[in-house]
């Protein structure tokens, strides 16, 4: 593997680090609305956590099915980020108007829209959307949450998340390469979706709690979904820049250079 980074590659890696170490979704919402999102949790009905986790896993399985069905050649054209945000905003208006009751309908739609955007970003970074490794990496984006604190250790949260998911990601990619289809009862896929879902569910909980605040409502729900989309588009761009550079330099060299960079 080549361990010498060009100035352009260092520029890209610095951008990736800036995107991946951005503020978390909850912090972005709190900054926008000037309200602590934690206040929304008290307004949610009993047993809301189980409903959100179930909805998150169902949405991720649907997104995985869409990812596996995605075909087409590599493309370097710019992704349609703005159009996907408009679609996400429209679906978020439904969630804001009808609250937790609409989650089972709205979440698979918004997650699939986000998945389409993530796939386009992967393609624009030179990845082949037909490869199962890319398909799985697209779902991995949903586990990336950004920084929870103003200052985090360099390996947190992006590299620690990847390390935690490493085995399930490899198992899922291997299974899909052999079978070529999503079987929801397959242990490898169930473990993969469960691992992604436990992290994705945290972000969804924050989204639902924000929508529960009385001052937000349907219009605010649409705005929240746009932020939701933008957040994961940023995570996707950073993730696929890193994966692109790993193809040339290897994971160890890229991680070392990533940690040495200042944004």
Secondary structure, DSSP 8 states (H G I E B T S, - for coil): ------HHHHHHHHHHHHHHTSB-HHHHHHHHHSS-THHHHTTS-TTHHHHHHHHHHHHHHHHHHHHHH-------S---HHHHHHHHHHHHHHHHHHGGGGHHHHHHHHHHHHHHHHHHHHHHTT--TTSHHHHHHHHHGGG---BSSSS--TTTTHHHHHHHHHHHHHHHHHHHHHH-S--TT-HHHHHHHHHHHHHHHHHHHHHHHHHHSTTTHHHHHHHHHHHHHHHHHHHHHHHHHHHHHHHHH-HHHHHHHHHH---
